[in-house]
């Protein structure tokens, strides 16, 4: 009689463990799916940030060329710096 009670108690605990394991596996799958979705969203947002930063840079440059004398000086300095960098790249390619 006592043996059957012990066996039933063990069986009940094992069934609870199996149920908990299944629940945890389902939760793990949901969390993994959410992680993948968030990674993809993060990647898209990073790309959007990069595009917007390039656009801001272009707008600042064009605004500087059309703006006042101080903006124009900054824009001209930036264009000159970019030209020097392009020249260095061309020189490296030709080497």
PyMOL commands that place a pseudoatom at each C-alpha (Angstrom):
pseudoatom trace, name=CA, resn=UNK, resi=1, chain=A, elem=C, hetatm=0, pos=[0.000, 0.000, 0.000]
pseudoatom trace, name=CA, resn=UNK, resi=2, chain=A, elem=C, hetatm=0, pos=[2.751, 2.462, 0.918]
pseudoatom trace, name=CA, resn=UNK, resi=3, chain=A, elem=C, hetatm=0, pos=[4.653, 1.577, -2.239]
pseudoatom trace, name=CA, resn=UNK, resi=4, chain=A, elem=C, hetatm=0, pos=[1.709, 2.517, -4.430]
pseudoatom trace, name=CA, resn=UNK, resi=5, chain=A, elem=C, hetatm=0, pos=[1.358, 5.858, -2.639]
pseudoatom trace, name=CA, resn=UNK, resi=6, chain=A, elem=C, hetatm=0, pos=[5.030, 6.614, -3.244]
pseudoatom trace, name=CA, resn=UNK, resi=7, chain=A, elem=C, hetatm=0, pos=[4.756, 5.541, -6.879]
pseudoatom trace, name=CA, resn=UNK, resi=8, chain=A, elem=C, hetatm=0, pos=[1.610, 7.658, -7.371]
pseudoatom trace, name=CA, resn=UNK, resi=9, chain=A, elem=C, hetatm=0, pos=[3.318, 10.662, -5.782]
pseudoatom trace, name=CA, resn=UNK, resi=10, chain=A, elem=C, hetatm=0, pos=[6.358, 10.219, -8.027]
pseudoatom trace, name=CA, resn=UNK, resi=11, chain=A, elem=C, hetatm=0, pos=[4.129, 9.766, -11.086]
pseudoatom trace, name=CA, resn=UNK, resi=12, chain=A, elem=C, hetatm=0, pos=[2.258, 12.958, -10.222]
pseudoatom trace, name=CA, resn=UNK, resi=13, chain=A, elem=C, hetatm=0, pos=[5.507, 14.905, -9.841]
pseudoatom trace, name=CA, resn=UNK, resi=14, chain=A, elem=C, hetatm=0, pos=[6.836, 13.539, -13.127]
pseudoatom trace, name=CA, resn=UNK, resi=15, chain=A, elem=C, hetatm=0, pos=[3.619, 14.543, -14.912]
pseudoatom trace, name=CA, resn=UNK, resi=16, chain=A, elem=C, hetatm=0, pos=[3.896, 18.037, -13.423]
pseudoatom trace, name=CA, resn=UNK, resi=17, chain=A, elem=C, hetatm=0, pos=[7.513, 18.256, -14.588]
pseudoatom trace, name=CA, resn=UNK, resi=18, chain=A, elem=C, hetatm=0, pos=[6.543, 17.159, -18.094]
pseudoatom trace, name=CA, resn=UNK, resi=19, chain=A, elem=C, hetatm=0, pos=[3.757, 19.752, -18.226]
pseudoatom trace, name=CA, resn=UNK, resi=20, chain=A, elem=C, hetatm=0, pos=[6.099, 22.468, -16.958]
pseudoatom trace, name=CA, resn=UNK, resi=21, chain=A, elem=C, hetatm=0, pos=[8.726, 21.430, -19.495]
pseudoatom trace, name=CA, resn=UNK, resi=22, chain=A, elem=C, hetatm=0, pos=[6.212, 21.711, -22.345]
pseudoatom trace, name=CA, resn=UNK, resi=23, chain=A, elem=C, hetatm=0, pos=[5.090, 25.122, -21.103]
pseudoatom trace, name=CA, resn=UNK, resi=24, chain=A, elem=C, hetatm=0, pos=[8.688, 26.334, -20.850]
pseudoatom trace, name=CA, resn=UNK, resi=25, chain=A, elem=C, hetatm=0, pos=[9.477, 25.044, -24.349]
pseudoatom trace, name=CA, resn=UNK, resi=26, chain=A, elem=C, hetatm=0, pos=[6.451, 26.913, -25.725]
pseudoatom trace, name=CA, resn=UNK, resi=27, chain=A, elem=C, hetatm=0, pos=[7.521, 30.076, -23.884]
pseudoatom trace, name=CA, resn=UNK, resi=28, chain=A, elem=C, hetatm=0, pos=[11.052, 29.674, -25.192]
pseudoatom trace, name=CA, resn=UNK, resi=29, chain=A, elem=C, hetatm=0, pos=[9.752, 29.452, -28.762]
pseudoatom trace, name=CA, resn=UNK, resi=30, chain=A, elem=C, hetatm=0, pos=[7.726, 32.632, -28.275]
pseudoatom trace, name=CA, resn=UNK, resi=31, chain=A, elem=C, hetatm=0, pos=[10.686, 34.471, -26.788]
pseudoatom trace, name=CA, resn=UNK, resi=32, chain=A, elem=C, hetatm=0, pos=[12.957, 33.356, -29.640]
pseudoatom trace, name=CA, resn=UNK, resi=33, chain=A, elem=C, hetatm=0, pos=[10.417, 34.535, -32.204]
pseudoatom trace, name=CA, resn=UNK, resi=34, chain=A, elem=C, hetatm=0, pos=[10.095, 37.872, -30.415]
pseudoatom trace, name=CA, resn=UNK, resi=35, chain=A, elem=C, hetatm=0, pos=[13.901, 38.209, -30.267]
pseudoatom trace, name=CA, resn=UNK, resi=36, chain=A, elem=C, hetatm=0, pos=[14.208, 37.569, -33.997]
pseudoatom trace, name=CA, resn=UNK, resi=37, chain=A, elem=C, hetatm=0, pos=[11.452, 40.077, -34.742]
pseudoatom trace, name=CA, resn=UNK, resi=38, chain=A, elem=C, hetatm=0, pos=[13.126, 42.703, -32.557]
pseudoatom trace, name=CA, resn=UNK, resi=39, chain=A, elem=C, hetatm=0, pos=[16.509, 42.074, -34.183]
pseudoatom trace, name=CA, resn=UNK, resi=40, chain=A, elem=C, hetatm=0, pos=[14.987, 42.568, -37.622]
pseudoatom trace, name=CA, resn=UNK, resi=41, chain=A, elem=C, hetatm=0, pos=[13.225, 45.719, -36.461]
pseudoatom trace, name=CA, resn=UNK, resi=42, chain=A, elem=C, hetatm=0, pos=[16.462, 46.990, -34.930]
pseudoatom trace, name=CA, resn=UNK, resi=43, chain=A, elem=C, hetatm=0, pos=[18.327, 46.333, -38.183]
pseudoatom trace, name=CA, resn=UNK, resi=44, chain=A, elem=C, hetatm=0, pos=[15.674, 48.230, -40.158]
pseudoatom trace, name=CA, resn=UNK, resi=45, chain=A, elem=C, hetatm=0, pos=[15.804, 51.141, -37.733]
pseudoatom trace, name=CA, resn=UNK, resi=46, chain=A, elem=C, hetatm=0, pos=[19.601, 51.274, -37.890]
pseudoatom trace, name=CA, resn=UNK, resi=47, chain=A, elem=C, hetatm=0, pos=[19.414, 51.411, -41.696]
pseudoatom trace, name=CA, resn=UNK, resi=48, chain=A, elem=C, hetatm=0, pos=[16.806, 54.152, -41.493]
pseudoatom trace, name=CA, resn=UNK, resi=49, chain=A, elem=C, hetatm=0, pos=[19.006, 56.126, -39.083]
pseudoatom trace, name=CA, resn=UNK, resi=50, chain=A, elem=C, hetatm=0, pos=[21.958, 55.831, -41.454]
pseudoatom trace, name=CA, resn=UNK, resi=51, chain=A, elem=C, hetatm=0, pos=[19.832, 57.027, -44.388]
pseudoatom trace, name=CA, resn=UNK, resi=52, chain=A, elem=C, hetatm=0, pos=[18.491, 59.941, -42.385]
pseudoatom trace, name=CA, resn=UNK, resi=53, chain=A, elem=C, hetatm=0, pos=[21.980, 60.915, -41.217]
pseudoatom trace, name=CA, resn=UNK, resi=54, chain=A, elem=C, hetatm=0, pos=[23.179, 60.957, -44.821]
pseudoatom trace, name=CA, resn=UNK, resi=55, chain=A, elem=C, hetatm=0, pos=[20.156, 63.038, -45.775]
pseudoatom trace, name=CA, resn=UNK, resi=56, chain=A, elem=C, hetatm=0, pos=[20.802, 65.500, -42.939]
pseudoatom trace, name=CA, resn=UNK, resi=57, chain=A, elem=C, hetatm=0, pos=[24.405, 65.766, -44.052]
pseudoatom trace, name=CA, resn=UNK, resi=58, chain=A, elem=C, hetatm=0, pos=[23.347, 66.539, -47.616]
pseudoatom trace, name=CA, resn=UNK, resi=59, chain=A, elem=C, hetatm=0, pos=[20.752, 69.042, -46.428]
pseudoatom trace, name=CA, resn=UNK, resi=60, chain=A, elem=C, hetatm=0, pos=[23.289, 70.750, -44.175]
pseudoatom trace, name=CA, resn=UNK, resi=61, chain=A, elem=C, hetatm=0, pos=[25.743, 70.940, -47.044]
pseudoatom trace, name=CA, resn=UNK, resi=62, chain=A, elem=C, hetatm=0, pos=[23.184, 72.313, -49.476]
pseudoatom trace, name=CA, resn=UNK, resi=63, chain=A, elem=C, hetatm=0, pos=[21.854, 74.696, -46.846]
pseudoatom trace, name=CA, resn=UNK, resi=64, chain=A, elem=C, hetatm=0, pos=[25.385, 75.839, -46.140]
pseudoatom trace, name=CA, resn=UNK, resi=65, chain=A, elem=C, hetatm=0, pos=[25.997, 76.599, -49.781]
pseudoatom trace, name=CA, resn=UNK, resi=66, chain=A, elem=C, hetatm=0, pos=[22.802, 78.612, -50.010]
pseudoatom trace, name=CA, resn=UNK, resi=67, chain=A, elem=C, hetatm=0, pos=[22.942, 80.127, -46.511]
pseudoatom trace, name=CA, resn=UNK, resi=68, chain=A, elem=C, hetatm=0, pos=[24.819, 82.981, -44.906]
pseudoatom trace, name=CA, resn=UNK, resi=69, chain=A, elem=C, hetatm=0, pos=[28.534, 83.597, -45.066]
pseudoatom trace, name=CA, resn=UNK, resi=70, chain=A, elem=C, hetatm=0, pos=[29.349, 81.524, -41.945]
pseudoatom trace, name=CA, resn=UNK, resi=71, chain=A, elem=C, hetatm=0, pos=[27.390, 78.529, -43.245]
pseudoatom trace, name=CA, resn=UNK, resi=72, chain=A, elem=C, hetatm=0, pos=[28.955, 79.003, -46.628]
pseudoatom trace, name=CA, resn=UNK, resi=73, chain=A, elem=C, hetatm=0, pos=[32.459, 78.932, -45.118]
pseudoatom trace, name=CA, resn=UNK, resi=74, chain=A, elem=C, hetatm=0, pos=[31.679, 75.711, -43.225]
pseudoatom trace, name=CA, resn=UNK, resi=75, chain=A, elem=C, hetatm=0, pos=[30.207, 74.125, -46.343]
pseudoatom trace, name=CA, resn=UNK, resi=76, chain=A, elem=C, hetatm=0, pos=[33.184, 75.165, -48.444]
pseudoatom trace, name=CA, resn=UNK, resi=77, chain=A, elem=C, hetatm=0, pos=[35.587, 73.744, -45.851]
pseudoatom trace, name=CA, resn=UNK, resi=78, chain=A, elem=C, hetatm=0, pos=[33.657, 70.499, -45.809]
pseudoatom trace, name=CA, resn=UNK, resi=79, chain=A, elem=C, hetatm=0, pos=[33.627, 70.249, -49.605]
pseudoatom trace, name=CA, resn=UNK, resi=80, chain=A, elem=C, hetatm=0, pos=[37.372, 70.883, -49.646]
pseudoatom trace, name=CA, resn=UNK, resi=81, chain=A, elem=C, hetatm=0, pos=[37.937, 68.215, -47.002]
pseudoatom trace, name=CA, resn=UNK, resi=82, chain=A, elem=C, hetatm=0, pos=[35.847, 65.734, -48.991]
pseudoatom trace, name=CA, resn=UNK, resi=83, chain=A, elem=C, hetatm=0, pos=[37.741, 66.591, -52.169]
pseudoatom trace, name=CA, resn=UNK, resi=84, chain=A, elem=C, hetatm=0, pos=[41.082, 65.958, -50.423]
pseudoatom trace, name=CA, resn=UNK, resi=85, chain=A, elem=C, hetatm=0, pos=[39.772, 62.636, -49.158]
pseudoatom trace, name=CA, resn=UNK, resi=86, chain=A, elem=C, hetatm=0, pos=[38.641, 61.667, -52.664]
pseudoatom trace, name=CA, resn=UNK, resi=87, chain=A, elem=C, hetatm=0, pos=[42.038, 62.653, -54.036]
pseudoatom trace, name=CA, resn=UNK, resi=88, chain=A, elem=C, hetatm=0, pos=[43.762, 60.470, -51.423]
pseudoatom trace, name=CA, resn=UNK, resi=89, chain=A, elem=C, hetatm=0, pos=[41.521, 57.537, -52.352]
pseudoatom trace, name=CA, resn=UNK, resi=90, chain=A, elem=C, hetatm=0, pos=[42.298, 57.973, -56.041]
pseudoatom trace, name=CA, resn=UNK, resi=91, chain=A, elem=C, hetatm=0, pos=[46.014, 58.144, -55.265]
pseudoatom trace, name=CA, resn=UNK, resi=92, chain=A, elem=C, hetatm=0, pos=[45.771, 54.914, -53.256]
pseudoatom trace, name=CA, resn=UNK, resi=93, chain=A, elem=C, hetatm=0, pos=[43.933, 53.191, -56.079]
pseudoatom trace, name=CA, resn=UNK, resi=94, chain=A, elem=C, hetatm=0, pos=[46.550, 54.314, -58.622]
pseudoatom trace, name=CA, resn=UNK, resi=95, chain=A, elem=C, hetatm=0, pos=[49.462, 53.164, -56.442]
for i in range(1, 95): cmd.bond("trace and resi %d" % i, "trace and resi %d" % (i + 1))
show_as sticks, trace
zoom trace
